Amino acid sequence: MPTTTLSPPASSARERSAPEVIFAEDLCKGCELCITICPTKILKLDTTRVNSRGYHPAIVYNLMECSGCASCAKICPDSVITVRR
C-alpha cells in the first residue's frame, strides 16, 4: 500500500524540528476533515493525481509549519494519517 512520508530537511540543533507526517494515500477518501481541523492550515488535497480508490489524497504542503498537534490524525475517520514528533 503506497504511503507518503514527509520529513523535514536536515537542520541545525537550534532550529525547530518539524514532525514527520505519514499519509496512507490509497486509503484517503478526500473528505477534507483534516484540512478543516488543521490549526496551521498546511494541508490540502492533491488535485494533480488520484489514489487507487479514485480520490484526490490530502497532503502536507508546508511541513516546516506543522506544529505536530496531530489533530489531522485524530479526526481522520479512516486513520490514514500518522504524526511522529
MODELLER restraints for C-alpha pairs under 7 A, 6 or more apart:
rsr = mdl.restraints
at = mdl.atoms
rsr.add(forms.Gaussian(group=physical.xy_distance, feature=features.Distance(at['CA:1:A'], at['CA:26:A']), mean=6.71, stdev=0.5))
rsr.add(forms.Gaussian(group=physical.xy_distance, feature=features.Distance(at['CA:2:A'], at['CA:24:A']), mean=6.40, stdev=0.5))
rsr.add(forms.Gaussian(group=physical.xy_distance, feature=features.Distance(at['CA:2:A'], at['CA:25:A']), mean=6.41, stdev=0.5))
rsr.add(forms.Gaussian(group=physical.xy_distance, feature=features.Distance(at['CA:2:A'], at['CA:26:A']), mean=6.33, stdev=0.5))
rsr.add(forms.Gaussian(group=physical.xy_distance, feature=features.Distance(at['CA:3:A'], at['CA:22:A']), mean=6.87, stdev=0.5))
rsr.add(forms.Gaussian(group=physical.xy_distance, feature=features.Distance(at['CA:3:A'], at['CA:23:A']), mean=5.57, stdev=0.5))
rsr.add(forms.Gaussian(group=physical.xy_distance, feature=features.Distance(at['CA:3:A'], at['CA:24:A']), mean=4.39, stdev=0.5))
rsr.add(forms.Gaussian(group=physical.xy_distance, feature=features.Distance(at['CA:3:A'], at['CA:25:A']), mean=5.45, stdev=0.5))
rsr.add(forms.Gaussian(group=physical.xy_distance, feature=features.Distance(at['CA:4:A'], at['CA:22:A']), mean=5.66, stdev=0.5))
rsr.add(forms.Gaussian(group=physical.xy_distance, feature=features.Distance(at['CA:4:A'], at['CA:23:A']), mean=5.28, stdev=0.5))
rsr.add(forms.Gaussian(group=physical.xy_distance, feature=features.Distance(at['CA:4:A'], at['CA:24:A']), mean=6.58, stdev=0.5))
rsr.add(forms.Gaussian(group=physical.xy_distance, feature=features.Distance(at['CA:4:A'], at['CA:25:A']), mean=6.71, stdev=0.5))
rsr.add(forms.Gaussian(group=physical.xy_distance, feature=features.Distance(at['CA:5:A'], at['CA:21:A']), mean=6.00, stdev=0.5))
rsr.add(forms.Gaussian(group=physical.xy_distance, feature=features.Distance(at['CA:5:A'], at['CA:22:A']), mean=4.45, stdev=0.5))
rsr.add(forms.Gaussian(group=physical.xy_distance, feature=features.Distance(at['CA:5:A'], at['CA:23:A']), mean=6.60, stdev=0.5))
rsr.add(forms.Gaussian(group=physical.xy_distance, feature=features.Distance(at['CA:6:A'], at['CA:20:A']), mean=5.72, stdev=0.5))
rsr.add(forms.Gaussian(group=physical.xy_distance, feature=features.Distance(at['CA:6:A'], at['CA:21:A']), mean=5.46, stdev=0.5))
rsr.add(forms.Gaussian(group=physical.xy_distance, feature=features.Distance(at['CA:6:A'], at['CA:22:A']), mean=6.36, stdev=0.5))
rsr.add(forms.Gaussian(group=physical.xy_distance, feature=features.Distance(at['CA:7:A'], at['CA:19:A']), mean=6.90, stdev=0.5))
rsr.add(forms.Gaussian(group=physical.xy_distance, feature=features.Distance(at['CA:7:A'], at['CA:20:A']), mean=4.83, stdev=0.5))
rsr.add(forms.Gaussian(group=physical.xy_distance, feature=features.Distance(at['CA:7:A'], at['CA:21:A']), mean=6.95, stdev=0.5))
rsr.add(forms.Gaussian(group=physical.xy_distance, feature=features.Distance(at['CA:8:A'], at['CA:18:A']), mean=5.67, stdev=0.5))
rsr.add(forms.Gaussian(group=physical.xy_distance, feature=features.Distance(at['CA:8:A'], at['CA:63:A']), mean=6.52, stdev=0.5))
rsr.add(forms.Gaussian(group=physical.xy_distance, feature=features.Distance(at['CA:8:A'], at['CA:64:A']), mean=6.46, stdev=0.5))
rsr.add(forms.Gaussian(group=physical.xy_distance, feature=features.Distance(at['CA:18:A'], at['CA:63:A']), mean=6.60, stdev=0.5))
rsr.add(forms.Gaussian(group=physical.xy_distance, feature=features.Distance(at['CA:18:A'], at['CA:64:A']), mean=5.31, stdev=0.5))
rsr.add(forms.Gaussian(group=physical.xy_distance, feature=features.Distance(at['CA:18:A'], at['CA:66:A']), mean=6.16, stdev=0.5))
rsr.add(forms.Gaussian(group=physical.xy_distance, feature=features.Distance(at['CA:19:A'], at['CA:66:A']), mean=6.87, stdev=0.5))
rsr.add(forms.Gaussian(group=physical.xy_distance, feature=features.Distance(at['CA:19:A'], at['CA:68:A']), mean=5.58, stdev=0.5))
rsr.add(forms.Gaussian(group=physical.xy_distance, feature=features.Distance(at['CA:19:A'], at['CA:83:A']), mean=6.69, stdev=0.5))
rsr.add(forms.Gaussian(group=physical.xy_distance, feature=features.Distance(at['CA:19:A'], at['CA:84:A']), mean=5.54, stdev=0.5))
rsr.add(forms.Gaussian(group=physical.xy_distance, feature=features.Distance(at['CA:19:A'], at['CA:85:A']), mean=4.41, stdev=0.5))
rsr.add(forms.Gaussian(group=physical.xy_distance, feature=features.Distance(at['CA:20:A'], at['CA:83:A']), mean=5.73, stdev=0.5))
rsr.add(forms.Gaussian(group=physical.xy_distance, feature=features.Distance(at['CA:20:A'], at['CA:84:A']), mean=5.01, stdev=0.5))
rsr.add(forms.Gaussian(group=physical.xy_distance, feature=features.Distance(at['CA:20:A'], at['CA:85:A']), mean=6.33, stdev=0.5))
rsr.add(forms.Gaussian(group=physical.xy_distance, feature=features.Distance(at['CA:21:A'], at['CA:82:A']), mean=5.83, stdev=0.5))
rsr.add(forms.Gaussian(group=physical.xy_distance, feature=features.Distance(at['CA:21:A'], at['CA:83:A']), mean=4.64, stdev=0.5))
rsr.add(forms.Gaussian(group=physical.xy_distance, feature=features.Distance(at['CA:21:A'], at['CA:84:A']), mean=6.47, stdev=0.5))
rsr.add(forms.Gaussian(group=physical.xy_distance, feature=features.Distance(at['CA:22:A'], at['CA:81:A']), mean=5.60, stdev=0.5))
rsr.add(forms.Gaussian(group=physical.xy_distance, feature=features.Distance(at['CA:22:A'], at['CA:82:A']), mean=5.02, stdev=0.5))
rsr.add(forms.Gaussian(group=physical.xy_distance, feature=features.Distance(at['CA:22:A'], at['CA:83:A']), mean=6.36, stdev=0.5))
rsr.add(forms.Gaussian(group=physical.xy_distance, feature=features.Distance(at['CA:23:A'], at['CA:80:A']), mean=5.51, stdev=0.5))
rsr.add(forms.Gaussian(group=physical.xy_distance, feature=features.Distance(at['CA:23:A'], at['CA:81:A']), mean=4.67, stdev=0.5))
rsr.add(forms.Gaussian(group=physical.xy_distance, feature=features.Distance(at['CA:23:A'], at['CA:82:A']), mean=6.59, stdev=0.5))
rsr.add(forms.Gaussian(group=physical.xy_distance, feature=features.Distance(at['CA:24:A'], at['CA:80:A']), mean=4.91, stdev=0.5))
rsr.add(forms.Gaussian(group=physical.xy_distance, feature=features.Distance(at['CA:24:A'], at['CA:81:A']), mean=6.54, stdev=0.5))
rsr.add(forms.Gaussian(group=physical.xy_distance, feature=features.Distance(at['CA:25:A'], at['CA:51:A']), mean=6.52, stdev=0.5))
rsr.add(forms.Gaussian(group=physical.xy_distance, feature=features.Distance(at['CA:25:A'], at['CA:57:A']), mean=5.76, stdev=0.5))
rsr.add(forms.Gaussian(group=physical.xy_distance, feature=features.Distance(at['CA:26:A'], at['CA:51:A']), mean=5.14, stdev=0.5))
rsr.add(forms.Gaussian(group=physical.xy_distance, feature=features.Distance(at['CA:26:A'], at['CA:52:A']), mean=5.53, stdev=0.5))
rsr.add(forms.Gaussian(group=physical.xy_distance, feature=features.Distance(at['CA:26:A'], at['CA:53:A']), mean=6.50, stdev=0.5))
rsr.add(forms.Gaussian(group=physical.xy_distance, feature=features.Distance(at['CA:27:A'], at['CA:80:A']), mean=6.23, stdev=0.5))
rsr.add(forms.Gaussian(group=physical.xy_distance, feature=features.Distance(at['CA:28:A'], at['CA:57:A']), mean=5.48, stdev=0.5))
rsr.add(forms.Gaussian(group=physical.xy_distance, feature=features.Distance(at['CA:28:A'], at['CA:80:A']), mean=6.28, stdev=0.5))
rsr.add(forms.Gaussian(group=physical.xy_distance, feature=features.Distance(at['CA:29:A'], at['CA:55:A']), mean=5.51, stdev=0.5))
rsr.add(forms.Gaussian(group=physical.xy_distance, feature=features.Distance(at['CA:29:A'], at['CA:57:A']), mean=6.71, stdev=0.5))
rsr.add(forms.Gaussian(group=physical.xy_distance, feature=features.Distance(at['CA:30:A'], at['CA:45:A']), mean=6.84, stdev=0.5))
rsr.add(forms.Gaussian(group=physical.xy_distance, feature=features.Distance(at['CA:30:A'], at['CA:55:A']), mean=5.85, stdev=0.5))
rsr.add(forms.Gaussian(group=physical.xy_distance, feature=features.Distance(at['CA:30:A'], at['CA:56:A']), mean=5.64, stdev=0.5))
rsr.add(forms.Gaussian(group=physical.xy_distance, feature=features.Distance(at['CA:30:A'], at['CA:57:A']), mean=5.38, stdev=0.5))
rsr.add(forms.Gaussian(group=physical.xy_distance, feature=features.Distance(at['CA:30:A'], at['CA:58:A']), mean=6.20, stdev=0.5))
rsr.add(forms.Gaussian(group=physical.xy_distance, feature=features.Distance(at['CA:33:A'], at['CA:75:A']), mean=6.72, stdev=0.5))
rsr.add(forms.Gaussian(group=physical.xy_distance, feature=features.Distance(at['CA:33:A'], at['CA:76:A']), mean=6.66, stdev=0.5))
rsr.add(forms.Gaussian(group=physical.xy_distance, feature=features.Distance(at['CA:34:A'], at['CA:72:A']), mean=4.35, stdev=0.5))
rsr.add(forms.Gaussian(group=physical.xy_distance, feature=features.Distance(at['CA:34:A'], at['CA:75:A']), mean=6.43, stdev=0.5))
rsr.add(forms.Gaussian(group=physical.xy_distance, feature=features.Distance(at['CA:34:A'], at['CA:76:A']), mean=6.30, stdev=0.5))
rsr.add(forms.Gaussian(group=physical.xy_distance, feature=features.Distance(at['CA:35:A'], at['CA:41:A']), mean=6.80, stdev=0.5))
rsr.add(forms.Gaussian(group=physical.xy_distance, feature=features.Distance(at['CA:35:A'], at['CA:43:A']), mean=5.17, stdev=0.5))
rsr.add(forms.Gaussian(group=physical.xy_distance, feature=features.Distance(at['CA:35:A'], at['CA:44:A']), mean=5.98, stdev=0.5))
rsr.add(forms.Gaussian(group=physical.xy_distance, feature=features.Distance(at['CA:37:A'], at['CA:71:A']), mean=6.58, stdev=0.5))
rsr.add(forms.Gaussian(group=physical.xy_distance, feature=features.Distance(at['CA:37:A'], at['CA:72:A']), mean=6.47, stdev=0.5))
rsr.add(forms.Gaussian(group=physical.xy_distance, feature=features.Distance(at['CA:38:A'], at['CA:71:A']), mean=6.44, stdev=0.5))
rsr.add(forms.Gaussian(group=physical.xy_distance, feature=features.Distance(at['CA:38:A'], at['CA:72:A']), mean=6.19, stdev=0.5))
rsr.add(forms.Gaussian(group=physical.xy_distance, feature=features.Distance(at['CA:40:A'], at['CA:65:A']), mean=6.82, stdev=0.5))
rsr.add(forms.Gaussian(group=physical.xy_distance, feature=features.Distance(at['CA:40:A'], at['CA:66:A']), mean=6.70, stdev=0.5))
rsr.add(forms.Gaussian(group=physical.xy_distance, feature=features.Distance(at['CA:42:A'], at['CA:60:A']), mean=5.73, stdev=0.5))
rsr.add(forms.Gaussian(group=physical.xy_distance, feature=features.Distance(at['CA:42:A'], at['CA:61:A']), mean=5.80, stdev=0.5))
rsr.add(forms.Gaussian(group=physical.xy_distance, feature=features.Distance(at['CA:42:A'], at['CA:62:A']), mean=5.52, stdev=0.5))
rsr.add(forms.Gaussian(group=physical.xy_distance, feature=features.Distance(at['CA:42:A'], at['CA:66:A']), mean=7.00, stdev=0.5))
rsr.add(forms.Gaussian(group=physical.xy_distance, feature=features.Distance(at['CA:43:A'], at['CA:58:A']), mean=6.63, stdev=0.5))
rsr.add(forms.Gaussian(group=physical.xy_distance, feature=features.Distance(at['CA:43:A'], at['CA:59:A']), mean=5.56, stdev=0.5))
rsr.add(forms.Gaussian(group=physical.xy_distance, feature=features.Distance(at['CA:43:A'], at['CA:60:A']), mean=4.56, stdev=0.5))
rsr.add(forms.Gaussian(group=physical.xy_distance, feature=features.Distance(at['CA:43:A'], at['CA:61:A']), mean=6.05, stdev=0.5))
rsr.add(forms.Gaussian(group=physical.xy_distance, feature=features.Distance(at['CA:44:A'], at['CA:58:A']), mean=5.44, stdev=0.5))
rsr.add(forms.Gaussian(group=physical.xy_distance, feature=features.Distance(at['CA:44:A'], at['CA:59:A']), mean=5.58, stdev=0.5))
rsr.add(forms.Gaussian(group=physical.xy_distance, feature=features.Distance(at['CA:44:A'], at['CA:60:A']), mean=6.60, stdev=0.5))
rsr.add(forms.Gaussian(group=physical.xy_distance, feature=features.Distance(at['CA:45:A'], at['CA:56:A']), mean=5.89, stdev=0.5))
rsr.add(forms.Gaussian(group=physical.xy_distance, feature=features.Distance(at['CA:45:A'], at['CA:57:A']), mean=5.54, stdev=0.5))
rsr.add(forms.Gaussian(group=physical.xy_distance, feature=features.Distance(at['CA:45:A'], at['CA:58:A']), mean=4.21, stdev=0.5))
rsr.add(forms.Gaussian(group=physical.xy_distance, feature=features.Distance(at['CA:45:A'], at['CA:59:A']), mean=6.01, stdev=0.5))
rsr.add(forms.Gaussian(group=physical.xy_distance, feature=features.Distance(at['CA:46:A'], at['CA:56:A']), mean=5.58, stdev=0.5))
rsr.add(forms.Gaussian(group=physical.xy_distance, feature=features.Distance(at['CA:46:A'], at['CA:57:A']), mean=5.69, stdev=0.5))
rsr.add(forms.Gaussian(group=physical.xy_distance, feature=features.Distance(at['CA:46:A'], at['CA:58:A']), mean=5.91, stdev=0.5))
rsr.add(forms.Gaussian(group=physical.xy_distance, feature=features.Distance(at['CA:46:A'], at['CA:59:A']), mean=6.28, stdev=0.5))
rsr.add(forms.Gaussian(group=physical.xy_distance, feature=features.Distance(at['CA:47:A'], at['CA:56:A']), mean=5.63, stdev=0.5))
rsr.add(forms.Gaussian(group=physical.xy_distance, feature=features.Distance(at['CA:49:A'], at['CA:56:A']), mean=6.10, stdev=0.5))
rsr.add(forms.Gaussian(group=physical.xy_distance, feature=features.Distance(at['CA:50:A'], at['CA:56:A']), mean=4.56, stdev=0.5))
rsr.add(forms.Gaussian(group=physical.xy_distance, feature=features.Distance(at['CA:50:A'], at['CA:57:A']), mean=6.62, stdev=0.5))
rsr.add(forms.Gaussian(group=physical.xy_distance, feature=features.Distance(at['CA:51:A'], at['CA:57:A']), mean=6.47, stdev=0.5))
rsr.add(forms.Gaussian(group=physical.xy_distance, feature=features.Distance(at['CA:68:A'], at['CA:83:A']), mean=6.68, stdev=0.5))
rsr.add(forms.Gaussian(group=physical.xy_distance, feature=features.Distance(at['CA:68:A'], at['CA:85:A']), mean=6.26, stdev=0.5))
rsr.add(forms.Gaussian(group=physical.xy_distance, feature=features.Distance(at['CA:70:A'], at['CA:83:A']), mean=5.74, stdev=0.5))
rsr.add(forms.Gaussian(group=physical.xy_distance, feature=features.Distance(at['CA:72:A'], at['CA:81:A']), mean=6.98, stdev=0.5))
rsr.add(forms.Gaussian(group=physical.xy_distance, feature=features.Distance(at['CA:73:A'], at['CA:79:A']), mean=6.51, stdev=0.5))
rsr.add(forms.Gaussian(group=physical.xy_distance, feature=features.Distance(at['CA:73:A'], at['CA:81:A']), mean=4.78, stdev=0.5))
rsr.add(forms.Gaussian(group=physical.xy_distance, feature=features.Distance(at['CA:73:A'], at['CA:82:A']), mean=5.82, stdev=0.5))
rsr.add(forms.Gaussian(group=physical.xy_distance, feature=features.Distance(at['CA:73:A'], at['CA:83:A']), mean=6.84, stdev=0.5))
